[in-house]
Amino acid sequence: MKNLEKIVYDKLTEHPKRINHTKGVIQTAVNLCKAHGVNENDCYLAALFHDYTKYDTVEVHEKYLGKEFIKKYEKQPFLYHPYSGAIALKELVPEVSDYVLNAIRYHTWCRPNATKLDKIIFIADKCEPNRVYPDAKMIYELALKDLDEALIYALKSNVKHLETKNLFPHPDQIKTLVHYQVKKENL
């Protein structure tokens, strides 16, 4: 793991805030994994690589993802890094499981029928200690007790944030939110 840490932190060396964020996500994710009985090594690896390709150029993302993917999400370029990051990790660690790779892929707004690891990485990204927005602490407190409740709260918080900037959530983000709201209502 130390070798992988060096690879990630060397790549992010010009972005010290991103290194601190990554460390915060790792710390938060591991705490949530302990609380919910999820393998800590899987959790650590997914958290470590969740923003690995965040600052890569579109050209680099295109090498990982192909022109079709880039075109499909050209209005949401922030979606490049979760997918390219998963591919980069697979190249570095060929034996890494899809379970870990999916947690990286879906950390931006999770997905319906997510695994516990998917939810934990998504939530940890939103509420790690370096996040200063008001909902971060509440998301973490909820997540210690109920991952789905924290996921709903985090997604709603993000949608509200986008609306204040006159931006619109991606349809997949709304689909994920509705999925968990309906699931909660049917319990």
C-alpha positions in Angstrom: 0.0 0.0 0.0 2.9 2.4 0.8 4.0 2.2 -2.9 0.5 3.1 -4.1 0.3 6.0 -1.6 3.6 7.3 -3.0 2.2 7.0 -6.6 -1.0 8.9 -5.7 0.6 11.6 -3.6 3.4 12.2 -6.1 0.9 12.7 -8.8 -1.1 15.2 -6.7 2.1 16.9 -5.3 1.1 20.3 -6.9 -2.4 20.0 -5.3 -1.8 19.9 -1.5 -5.4 20.6 -0.8 -6.3 17.5 -2.8 -3.8 15.4 -0.9 -5.4 16.6 2.4 -8.8 15.9 1.0 -7.7 12.4 0.0 -6.3 11.7 3.4 -9.5 12.9 4.9 -11.6 10.7 2.7 -9.4 7.7 3.7 -9.8 8.5 7.4 -13.6 9.0 7.1 -14.1 6.0 4.9 -12.1 3.6 7.1 -14.1 4.8 10.1 -17.4 4.2 8.3 -16.1 0.8 7.1 -15.4 -0.2 10.7 -18.9 1.0 11.7 -20.6 -1.0 8.9 -18.4 -4.2 8.7 -16.8 -3.5 5.4 -13.2 -4.6 4.5 -10.9 -1.8 5.5 -8.3 -2.6 2.8 -10.9 -2.4 0.1 -12.1 0.9 1.6 -8.6 2.3 1.9 -7.7 1.5 -1.7 -10.9 3.0 -3.1 -10.5 6.1 -1.0 -6.9 6.5 -2.0 -7.6 6.4 -5.7 -11.0 8.2 -5.8 -9.5 11.5 -7.1 -6.3 10.1 -8.6 -7.0 11.5 -12.2 -8.9 14.6 -11.1 -6.4 17.0 -12.6 -5.6 15.1 -15.8 -6.2 16.8 -19.1 -9.2 15.8 -21.3 -6.6 14.2 -23.6 -5.4 11.9 -20.8 -9.0 11.1 -19.8 -9.8 10.3 -23.5 -6.9 7.8 -23.6 -8.5 5.9 -20.7 -12.1 6.4 -21.6 -12.4 6.9 -25.4 -13.9 9.7 -27.4 -17.4 8.4 -27.1 -17.4 8.6 -23.3 -15.8 12.1 -23.4 -18.5 13.3 -25.8 -21.3 11.7 -23.8 -20.3 13.6 -20.7 -18.8 16.7 -22.2 -21.3 18.8 -20.1 -20.3 17.0 -17.0 -16.5 16.7 -17.3 -16.2 16.1 -13.5 -17.4 12.6 -14.4 -14.2 11.8 -16.3 -12.0 11.3 -13.2 -14.0 8.6 -11.4 -14.0 6.4 -14.4 -10.4 7.1 -15.6 -9.2 6.7 -12.0 -10.7 3.2 -11.8 -9.0 2.3 -15.1 -5.7 3.7 -13.9 -5.9 1.7 -10.7 -6.7 -1.5 -12.7 -3.5 -0.8 -14.8 -1.4 -0.4 -11.6 -3.0 -3.3 -9.7 -4.5 -5.8 -12.2 -5.9 -8.1 -9.5 -8.0 -5.3 -7.9 -11.7 -6.3 -7.6 -14.6 -4.7 -9.5 -16.0 -4.1 -6.0 -13.2 -1.6 -5.3 -13.2 -0.2 -8.9 -17.0 0.5 -8.8 -16.7 2.4 -5.5 -14.2 4.7 -7.4 -16.4 4.9 -10.5 -19.5 5.9 -8.6 -18.1 8.2 -5.9 -19.5 11.3 -7.5 -23.2 10.6 -6.9 -23.3 6.9 -6.1 -25.8 4.7 -7.9 -29.0 2.7 -7.3 -28.4 -0.7 -5.7 -25.0 0.4 -4.5 -22.8 -1.8 -2.4 -21.9 -0.6 1.1 -18.4 0.3 -0.2 -19.9 2.4 -3.0 -22.0 4.3 -0.4 -19.1 4.7 2.0 -16.7 6.2 -0.6 -19.4 8.5 -1.9 -20.3 9.7 1.6 -16.7 10.0 2.8 -16.0 12.2 -0.2 -18.8 14.5 0.9 -18.1 14.7 4.6 -14.4 14.2 5.3 -13.0 16.6 7.9 -11.6 19.2 5.4 -15.1 19.8 4.0 -16.4 23.1 5.6 -19.9 23.3 4.3 -22.6 23.1 6.9 -24.1 19.7 6.0 -20.8 17.8 6.1 -20.9 17.0 9.8 -24.6 16.0 9.7 -23.8 13.6 6.7 -21.1 11.9 8.7 -23.2 11.6 11.9 -26.0 10.0 9.8 -23.6 7.7 8.0 -22.4 6.2 11.3 -25.9 5.0 11.9 -27.5 4.6 8.4 -25.7 4.7 5.1 -28.9 5.1 3.0 -30.1 8.0 5.2 -26.8 9.8 4.8 -26.8 9.1 1.1 -30.2 10.7 0.6 -29.2 13.7 2.8 -25.9 14.2 0.8 -27.6 13.9 -2.6 -30.3 16.4 -1.5 -27.7 18.8 -0.2 -25.8 18.6 -3.5 -28.9 19.2 -5.6 -29.6 22.3 -3.4 -26.0 23.5 -3.9 -26.3 23.1 -7.6 -29.6 25.1 -7.7 -27.9 28.0 -5.9 -25.5 28.2 -8.8 -28.2 27.9 -11.4 -26.9 24.5 -12.4 -28.9 21.3 -12.9 -28.1 17.9 -11.5 -27.4 15.1 -13.9 -30.4 12.8 -14.6 -28.4 9.8 -13.1 -28.0 11.8 -9.9 -31.8 12.3 -9.6 -32.4 8.7 -10.5 -30.1 7.6 -7.6 -31.8 10.0 -5.2 -35.3 8.8 -6.2 -34.2 5.2 -5.9 -33.1 5.6 -2.3 -36.1 7.8 -1.4 -38.5 5.1 -2.7 -36.5 2.4 -1.0 -36.8 4.3 2.3 -40.6 4.8 1.9 -41.1 1.0 1.2 -39.4 -0.1 4.4 
